[in-house]
Amino acid sequence: MSATGPLAPRFWASPLRYIKWAARERPAYFWSVVIGSAGPVMLITVPPYRRWRGYEVPSPVPMTYPIPTTPRKQLTGYDDDTEDSI
């Protein structure tokens, strides 16, 4: 045993023993690896599961107001001609 505490088991020599040790001695590192590895797994498994359950992707929300195709009306009587009053 070293002066700093018990020696950590080597991962490649005994992975299950190392995982148990890491969960007990270094829980922040252990759980960050567990949660971080769940992301890529969910990236692969969630879309097929959603399709299997019948979820349909909604149409995208419009980002602009649609421009009308009809000709625009000319406004009159609203004092739009401001260049003459200067």
C-alpha positions as CSV (number, residue, x, y, z in Angstrom):
1,M,0.0,0.0,0.0
2,S,1.4,3.4,-0.9
3,A,1.4,6.5,1.3
4,T,-1.4,8.1,-0.7
5,G,-3.9,5.3,-0.2
6,P,-4.8,2.0,-1.8
7,L,-3.6,1.4,-5.3
8,A,-6.1,1.7,-8.0
9,P,-6.8,-1.5,-10.0
10,R,-5.8,-1.4,-13.6
11,F,-8.7,-1.1,-16.0
12,W,-7.5,-3.6,-18.7
13,A,-6.5,-6.2,-16.2
14,S,-9.8,-6.4,-14.4
15,P,-12.5,-4.0,-15.8
16,L,-15.3,-4.9,-13.5
17,R,-13.2,-4.5,-10.4
18,Y,-12.0,-1.1,-11.7
19,I,-15.5,0.0,-12.3
20,K,-16.5,-0.9,-8.8
21,W,-13.5,0.9,-7.4
22,A,-14.1,4.0,-9.5
23,A,-17.8,4.2,-8.4
24,R,-16.7,4.0,-4.8
25,E,-13.5,6.1,-4.8
26,R,-14.1,8.6,-7.7
27,P,-17.9,8.9,-8.1
28,A,-17.8,12.2,-10.0
29,Y,-15.5,10.8,-12.7
30,F,-17.5,7.5,-12.8
31,W,-20.9,9.1,-13.2
32,S,-19.7,11.7,-15.7
33,V,-18.4,8.9,-17.9
34,V,-21.7,7.0,-17.5
35,I,-23.8,10.0,-18.4
36,G,-21.5,11.1,-21.2
37,S,-21.6,7.6,-22.8
38,A,-25.4,7.6,-22.6
39,G,-25.6,10.4,-25.2
40,P,-24.2,8.5,-28.2
41,V,-26.2,5.5,-27.2
42,M,-29.4,7.5,-27.2
43,L,-28.5,9.1,-30.5
44,I,-28.6,5.6,-32.1
45,T,-31.6,4.2,-30.2
46,V,-34.1,7.0,-29.7
47,P,-35.1,7.9,-33.3
48,P,-36.1,4.3,-34.3
49,Y,-38.0,3.9,-31.0
50,R,-39.9,7.1,-31.7
51,R,-40.8,6.0,-35.2
52,W,-41.9,2.6,-33.8
53,R,-44.2,4.4,-31.3
54,G,-45.8,6.4,-34.1
55,Y,-44.2,9.8,-33.5
56,E,-44.3,12.0,-36.6
57,V,-41.9,14.9,-37.0
58,P,-44.0,18.1,-37.2
59,S,-43.6,20.5,-40.1
60,P,-41.1,23.3,-39.3
61,V,-42.4,26.6,-37.9
62,P,-42.3,29.4,-40.5
63,M,-39.5,31.9,-39.8
64,T,-41.0,34.7,-42.0
65,Y,-44.5,35.9,-42.9
66,P,-45.5,34.6,-46.4
67,I,-45.4,37.3,-49.1
68,P,-48.8,37.6,-50.9
69,T,-48.8,36.8,-54.6
70,T,-51.5,39.4,-55.4
71,P,-50.6,42.9,-56.6
72,R,-50.3,45.4,-53.9
73,K,-52.8,48.3,-53.6
74,Q,-51.6,51.8,-53.8
75,L,-52.4,53.8,-50.7
76,T,-53.9,57.2,-51.1
77,G,-54.9,59.9,-48.6
78,Y,-52.3,59.0,-45.9
79,D,-49.9,61.9,-46.7
80,D,-47.3,59.5,-48.2
81,D,-45.9,62.2,-50.4
82,T,-43.7,63.8,-47.8
83,E,-41.0,65.2,-50.1
84,D,-43.2,68.1,-51.2
85,S,-43.8,69.3,-47.7
86,I,-40.1,69.9,-46.9
